[in-house]
Amino acid sequence: MKSEIVEAFSQIVREKNIDRDLLSSIIKQIIESMIKKKYGSADNFSIFVSLEKGEIEITHVKTIVEEVTDAVTEIDLESARKVEPDLEVGDEFLEIIDPASFGRRLIISAKQNLNQRLKEAEKDVIFEEYKNRVGEFIVGDIRQVNRFEVFLNIDGVELVLPKSEQIYNEKYRRGEHIRVLIKEVNRTSKGPQIIVSRADPNFIVRLFEIEVPEIAEGTIEIKALAREAGDRTKIAVYSNDKRIDAVGACVGMKGVRIQSVVKELNDEKIDIINWSSEPEIFITRSLSPAKPLKIILNHDEKKAIAIIPNDQISLAIGRGGQNKRLASKLTGWEIDTIKESEYQELMEEDSFASIDISEMEDELGASLVKKLIASGYESIGDILDAGEEEILQISGVGQKTVDKIFNAIEKVKQEEYEEE
């Protein structure tokens, strides 16, 4: 039979795109609740819902007895035979319940309950749909802009572009269409919160997948990416096909591919380099446009020192340290840069400090040299590190002797520099 409950909400399910099986299940649960309120129990009732026909059929199953003790579960033989003359005591009697018999108050309450359940179901559907689309590239309409976030609309669903996920130097205007990356989906008391981004590194990955077919196909891989949204991005690419130049493919003929990406990013600078499994090569390339002369690696601490030509140190560091910072993020190594001239001075100092004390017998005398070595001072560096106060603690060494030692070291230092 036709039910105003089904008629009222069949339209809702079509508009909100809720699964029909889910709606049918919700309606059954609502009807069960109505039955329990009226009869106290729904154990001996069956419910059939047809959304296509807009019908609900409620069947009340009773047992035929001589004398009724429970009107909800039993019916007397005489009453049963008025409907079906062939029935006997002990048989089941099926009674079709008219939904209208529940009364207007229960029906109104059921409608309200169903409407609320549908809203919750719709939120669940949206949550599940967008949770499975995290990382996807989509285009949305800007509906509202405020200081802290931009609200987008896609097919009636609200998405949020927070300040932290915006490109800081972009301006967003209501009514515009913008590309965004679905970054995360969270459950909240108000429904699913869909966070989108234009600042996330994966936003650039998706752009390159669109502009460079070789990346979408897997021929070229983006091995690493470091980004400071709105300013600069460094990308390391690798070609699985030796015949294809990874960097060239990403740049495109006459730079057309990279220009399309840069245009979408409001002229954000993009450096593309060839990835290498060799840290020294990878770090050298990552500091582009500077060209390091040498890379010194500390594998245990994953730290690197890049020796840079004096006239390129500003390029290697970048404005506000950006180039060096991005290179560190890209490679996963903590990179420090040093001028070539400063490195040479350090090497000279290290070379001087490593001179063995035994080579200073002419300046200090054999007896004093033996005393210093016996006290644990075997090189010039050991003595310089110790300082005058510590050397004075050696038995038999006074201030005059200390002055003699440090004057001799200074003399050797001057001779070393004059020879160079």
C-alpha distance (Angstrom), angle and dihedral (degrees) to the residues before:
residue distance angle dihedral
M1 . . .
K2 3.77 . .
S3 3.79 115.0 .
E4 3.79 124.6 -160.6
I5 3.81 87.5 -149.2
V6 3.80 92.3 59.8
E7 3.81 92.9 40.9
A8 3.79 91.8 51.0
F9 3.78 95.6 50.8
S10 3.80 102.9 33.1
Q11 3.79 84.8 76.2
I12 3.82 90.8 50.7
V13 3.78 93.5 52.4
R14 3.81 90.8 51.3
E15 3.79 91.7 50.9
K16 3.78 96.1 44.0
N17 3.80 96.1 40.2
I18 3.81 94.5 -128.7
D19 3.79 116.6 166.0
R20 3.83 109.7 -94.9
D21 3.80 93.1 -137.9
L22 3.77 89.0 54.2
L23 3.81 91.6 49.6
S24 3.82 90.8 48.5
S25 3.80 90.0 51.8
I26 3.82 91.5 49.4
I27 3.81 92.1 50.0
K28 3.81 90.7 50.0
Q29 3.80 90.1 52.4
I30 3.82 90.8 49.5
I31 3.83 91.4 49.5
E32 3.82 90.5 48.7
S33 3.79 88.4 53.3
M34 3.82 90.4 51.7
I35 3.81 91.0 49.5
K36 3.80 91.9 50.8
K37 3.81 91.0 50.4
K38 3.81 92.0 51.5
Y39 3.81 102.5 34.3
G40 3.81 103.4 21.8
S41 3.82 93.4 -123.1
A42 3.82 138.5 41.7
D43 3.81 96.8 -162.2
N44 3.82 95.9 109.7
F45 3.81 96.6 41.3
S46 3.81 129.4 92.4
I47 3.79 124.3 -160.7
F48 3.81 128.5 -156.0
V49 3.82 120.9 -173.9
S50 3.81 124.6 -169.0
L51 3.79 111.7 -173.5
E52 3.81 91.7 179.9
K53 3.81 91.9 59.2
G54 3.78 95.6 30.7
E55 3.81 91.8 -123.4
I56 3.78 138.1 138.6
E57 3.78 121.5 -166.9
I58 3.80 118.9 -166.8
T59 3.79 116.3 -171.1
H60 3.79 120.4 -164.4
V61 3.82 112.0 -157.0
K62 3.84 115.9 -154.3
T63 3.80 133.8 174.2
I64 3.84 117.4 -125.0
V65 3.82 111.9 -122.6
E66 3.82 137.9 170.1
E67 3.79 92.1 -121.9
V68 3.82 124.5 20.2
T69 3.80 116.7 -129.6
D70 3.84 97.2 162.2
A71 3.80 116.1 34.4
V72 3.79 92.2 -165.3
T73 3.80 95.6 59.7
E74 3.81 103.1 22.1
I75 3.83 141.4 55.4
D76 3.80 129.0 -173.2
L77 3.81 120.1 -112.3
E78 3.80 95.2 -116.2
S79 3.81 93.9 55.4
A80 3.79 91.6 45.3
R81 3.82 93.5 51.1
K82 3.80 90.2 54.9
V83 3.78 85.8 69.7
E84 3.82 100.3 31.1
P85 3.85 114.6 15.2
D86 3.82 95.2 -163.9
L87 3.82 96.7 61.5
E88 3.83 121.5 116.4
V89 3.80 135.8 -162.6
G90 3.77 109.8 -75.8
D91 3.81 94.5 30.8
E92 3.80 122.6 119.9
F93 3.78 117.4 -108.3
L94 3.82 119.0 -153.5
E95 3.78 117.6 -151.7
I96 3.81 121.6 -173.3
I97 3.83 110.6 -139.0
D98 3.79 119.3 -146.3
P99 3.86 108.0 -135.2
A100 3.79 87.7 -141.4
S101 3.82 88.3 65.4
F102 3.81 89.9 73.4
G103 3.77 89.8 74.7
R104 3.77 132.0 -117.7
R105 3.81 95.4 -84.4
L106 3.81 93.8 56.4
I107 3.82 91.5 44.2
I108 3.84 92.3 51.4
S109 3.82 89.9 47.8
A110 3.82 89.7 49.4
K111 3.80 91.5 51.3
Q112 3.79 91.1 51.8
N113 3.78 91.4 46.6
L114 3.80 91.5 48.1
N115 3.78 92.0 48.5
Q116 3.81 90.6 52.5
R117 3.79 92.0 46.7
L118 3.80 90.6 50.0
K119 3.78 90.9 52.0
E120 3.80 89.8 52.2
A121 3.79 90.7 45.9
E122 3.78 90.3 50.9
K123 3.81 90.3 52.0
D124 3.81 89.7 50.8
V125 3.81 91.2 49.6
I126 3.82 91.4 50.7
F127 3.81 91.7 45.9
E128 3.81 93.4 51.0
E129 3.80 93.1 44.4
Y130 3.80 95.4 51.0
K131 3.80 94.7 37.7
N132 3.80 86.6 61.9
R133 3.81 90.3 48.4
V134 3.81 97.7 56.2
G135 3.81 107.6 136.2
E136 3.80 92.5 27.3
F137 3.80 123.3 131.0
I138 3.83 114.7 -127.2
V139 3.82 140.0 166.9
G140 3.81 118.7 -128.0
D141 3.80 138.2 -178.2
I142 3.80 116.7 -117.9
R143 3.81 107.5 -122.9
Q144 3.81 102.8 168.1
V145 3.81 137.0 10.7
N146 3.80 127.0 -164.3
R147 3.80 137.3 157.0
F148 3.77 96.6 -83.9
E149 3.80 106.5 30.2
V150 3.77 148.1 9.1
F151 3.80 120.3 -132.7
L152 3.80 118.7 -145.4
N153 3.78 131.6 -169.9
I154 3.79 126.9 -145.1
D155 3.82 117.4 174.7
G156 3.79 90.9 -26.9
V157 3.82 94.0 -48.8
E158 3.82 118.8 121.0
L159 3.81 119.1 -132.2
V160 3.81 126.5 -173.3
L161 3.81 126.1 -138.8
P162 3.85 103.7 -168.0
K163 3.80 122.7 -155.0
S164 3.80 89.9 -108.1
E165 3.82 91.0 58.0
Q166 3.81 96.0 47.0
I167 3.80 126.7 96.4
Y168 3.81 98.3 -110.0
N169 3.81 97.1 -137.3
E170 3.81 96.5 47.9
K171 3.79 124.6 101.7
Y172 3.81 118.5 -143.5
R173 3.80 122.1 -156.1
R174 3.77 130.5 -168.5
G175 3.80 113.4 -101.5
E176 3.81 95.1 25.8
H177 3.82 122.9 124.2
I178 3.81 116.1 -128.9
R179 3.78 136.3 178.0
V180 3.78 116.1 -121.2
L181 3.78 138.8 171.7
I182 3.80 119.3 -124.2
K183 3.81 99.6 -124.2
E184 3.80 106.4 172.2
V185 3.79 142.6 -13.3
N186 3.81 121.6 -147.2
R187 3.79 133.5 -174.5
T188 3.80 114.0 -124.7
S189 3.80 135.4 171.0
K190 3.81 88.0 -102.3
G191 3.79 93.9 50.8
P192 3.81 134.8 -90.9
Q193 3.80 116.1 -15.1
I194 3.80 109.9 -149.7
I195 3.80 112.4 -161.1
V196 3.80 117.3 -160.9
S197 3.78 129.5 -174.2
R198 3.78 144.7 -159.1
A199 3.81 94.4 176.9
D200 3.80 98.4 57.8
P201 3.85 115.3 108.4
N202 3.80 89.5 -126.0
F203 3.80 88.5 63.2
I204 3.79 87.4 70.5
V205 3.80 91.8 44.5
R206 3.82 89.7 56.8
L207 3.82 91.3 47.8
F208 3.79 91.2 54.0
E209 3.80 90.9 46.9
I210 3.81 87.5 57.7
E211 3.80 96.8 43.9
V212 3.82 99.1 37.1
P213 3.83 113.4 51.8
E214 3.80 90.8 -169.9
I215 3.82 89.5 64.4
A216 3.81 93.3 47.8
E217 3.83 89.0 49.6
G218 3.82 93.2 48.4
T219 3.81 95.8 -117.1
I220 3.80 88.8 116.5
E221 3.80 121.3 37.3
I222 3.79 129.0 -156.8
K223 3.80 97.4 -136.6
A224 3.81 98.0 179.4
L225 3.78 138.9 1.1
A226 3.80 133.6 -171.6
R227 3.77 121.5 -174.4
E228 3.78 142.1 -177.7
A229 3.79 98.1 -172.8
G230 3.79 115.9 -124.0
D231 3.80 94.5 13.9
R232 3.78 115.5 49.9
T233 3.79 145.4 -18.1
K234 3.78 131.2 -166.4
I235 3.80 119.7 -157.0
A236 3.81 128.8 -172.1
V237 3.81 113.8 -156.3
Y238 3.79 133.7 -174.2
S239 3.80 131.1 -164.0
N240 3.80 120.0 -140.1
D241 3.80 87.7 -163.8
K242 3.81 114.3 65.7
R243 3.81 89.8 -153.8
I244 3.83 91.4 63.7
D245 3.80 122.7 73.9
A246 3.82 104.7 -139.4
V247 3.81 96.2 -156.2
G248 3.79 93.2 43.2
A249 3.80 92.3 50.5
C250 3.82 91.1 51.6
V251 3.81 92.7 48.4
G252 3.81 93.1 45.7
M253 3.77 132.0 -159.8
K254 3.82 107.6 -32.7
G255 3.81 87.8 -8.3
V256 3.80 93.6 -69.8
R257 3.82 95.6 140.1
I258 3.78 97.3 47.8
Q259 3.81 90.6 43.6
S260 3.82 90.4 57.3
V261 3.80 90.2 53.2
V262 3.81 93.5 45.9
K263 3.82 91.1 49.1
E264 3.81 91.1 54.4
L265 3.83 88.7 49.9
N266 3.80 95.5 52.4
D267 3.84 93.1 -107.7
E268 3.81 96.8 -48.7
K269 3.83 108.3 170.3
I270 3.80 115.4 -112.8
D271 3.82 125.8 -163.9
I272 3.80 115.2 -165.1
I273 3.81 119.0 -165.7
N274 3.78 136.2 171.6
W275 3.79 112.2 -100.4
S276 3.81 119.4 -126.9
S277 3.79 132.6 -169.5
E278 3.82 87.7 -143.6
P279 3.83 107.3 89.3
E280 3.81 94.0 -151.1
I281 3.82 92.6 54.2
F282 3.82 93.7 40.8
I283 3.82 93.0 50.3
T284 3.81 91.5 46.7
R285 3.80 90.9 53.9
S286 3.81 93.3 42.6
L287 3.82 91.7 61.8
S288 3.81 91.6 60.0
P289 3.01 132.4 168.9
A290 3.84 83.1 41.0
K291 3.80 117.0 69.9
P292 3.83 111.5 -143.2
L293 3.80 117.3 -146.2
K294 3.78 94.1 -150.0
I295 3.81 140.8 0.4
I296 3.81 120.6 -147.3
L297 3.80 113.1 -161.4
N298 3.79 131.9 -156.0
H299 3.81 101.4 -166.5
D300 3.81 95.2 -176.8
E301 3.80 93.9 58.5
K302 3.83 94.5 25.6
K303 3.77 90.9 -125.8
A304 3.79 127.3 141.9
I305 3.80 136.1 -165.9
A306 3.79 116.5 -152.8
I307 3.82 117.0 -156.6
I308 3.81 106.4 -145.8
P309 3.84 129.7 -168.2
N310 3.80 108.6 -105.0
D311 3.80 93.3 -115.5
Q312 3.84 92.5 51.8
I313 3.80 101.7 48.1
S314 3.83 92.9 100.2
L315 3.82 90.0 52.2
A316 3.80 91.6 50.1
I317 3.80 93.4 50.2
G318 3.80 96.7 38.0
R319 3.79 129.2 -162.1
G320 3.77 108.6 -34.4
G321 3.82 89.1 -5.2
Q322 3.81 90.9 -66.5
N323 3.81 99.3 137.0
K324 3.79 93.6 50.5
R325 3.81 91.5 42.8
L326 3.80 93.2 52.0
A327 3.81 91.1 45.2
S328 3.81 89.4 55.2
K329 3.82 91.8 49.5
L330 3.80 91.9 46.2
T331 3.80 96.3 50.5
G332 3.79 99.5 32.1
W333 3.83 89.5 -127.4
E334 3.80 125.8 117.2
I335 3.80 100.3 -120.8
D336 3.79 125.7 -160.6
T337 3.80 122.6 -175.6
I338 3.77 128.8 -147.4
K339 3.79 133.4 -178.9
E340 3.79 117.2 -107.8
S341 3.84 90.9 -121.8
E342 3.81 92.6 51.4
Y343 3.79 90.7 48.2
Q344 3.82 90.8 52.7
E345 3.81 90.7 51.1
L346 3.79 90.8 50.9
M347 3.79 91.0 49.2
E348 3.79 90.3 50.9
E349 3.80 91.1 49.9
D350 3.80 91.0 48.3
S351 3.80 90.5 48.9
F352 3.81 91.3 50.2
A353 3.82 93.2 45.7
S354 3.79 91.3 53.0
I355 3.84 93.5 59.9
D356 3.81 109.1 123.6
I357 3.83 115.9 -116.5
S358 3.79 88.7 -135.2
E359 3.82 87.5 70.7
M360 3.83 89.5 63.6
E361 3.80 98.6 66.1
D362 3.81 91.3 115.0
E363 3.80 91.5 56.0
L364 3.82 99.6 37.6
G365 3.77 106.5 22.5
A366 3.80 127.5 -113.9
S367 3.82 94.7 -92.3
L368 3.83 94.9 55.2
V369 3.83 92.2 43.8
K370 3.84 90.3 53.8
K371 3.80 90.5 48.0
L372 3.82 91.9 51.6
I373 3.82 92.8 47.4
A374 3.81 90.9 47.1
S375 3.83 88.1 53.4
G376 3.81 91.0 54.2
Y377 3.81 99.9 -98.8
E378 3.81 104.0 124.9
S379 3.81 101.6 154.7
I380 3.78 140.8 34.4
G381 3.79 87.8 -109.1
D382 3.81 91.2 57.2
I383 3.79 90.9 54.7
L384 3.81 94.9 45.1
D385 3.79 90.9 49.0
A386 3.80 90.8 50.2
G387 3.82 96.3 49.4
E388 3.80 130.3 -154.8
E389 3.82 97.0 -68.1
E390 3.79 92.7 57.2
I391 3.82 94.3 45.2
L392 3.84 88.6 53.0
Q393 3.81 88.3 63.2
I394 3.82 91.0 67.8
S395 3.81 110.7 106.0
G396 3.81 111.8 -103.2
V397 3.84 94.7 13.7
G398 3.80 116.3 117.8
Q399 3.79 134.1 178.6
K400 3.82 93.6 -86.4
T401 3.80 90.5 53.6
V402 3.81 91.2 47.5
D403 3.82 90.2 51.1
K404 3.81 88.7 49.6
I405 3.83 91.5 51.7
F406 3.80 95.5 49.3
N407 3.83 93.4 42.0
A408 3.80 89.1 52.6
I409 3.81 91.0 49.8
E410 3.83 90.7 50.9
K411 3.82 90.0 50.0
V412 3.81 91.7 51.5
K413 3.80 89.2 48.8
Q414 3.80 92.3 53.4
E415 3.81 90.6 48.4
E416 3.80 90.7 50.8
Y417 3.82 92.6 52.6
E418 3.84 92.4 45.0
E419 3.81 90.2 53.9
E420 3.82 90.1 52.9
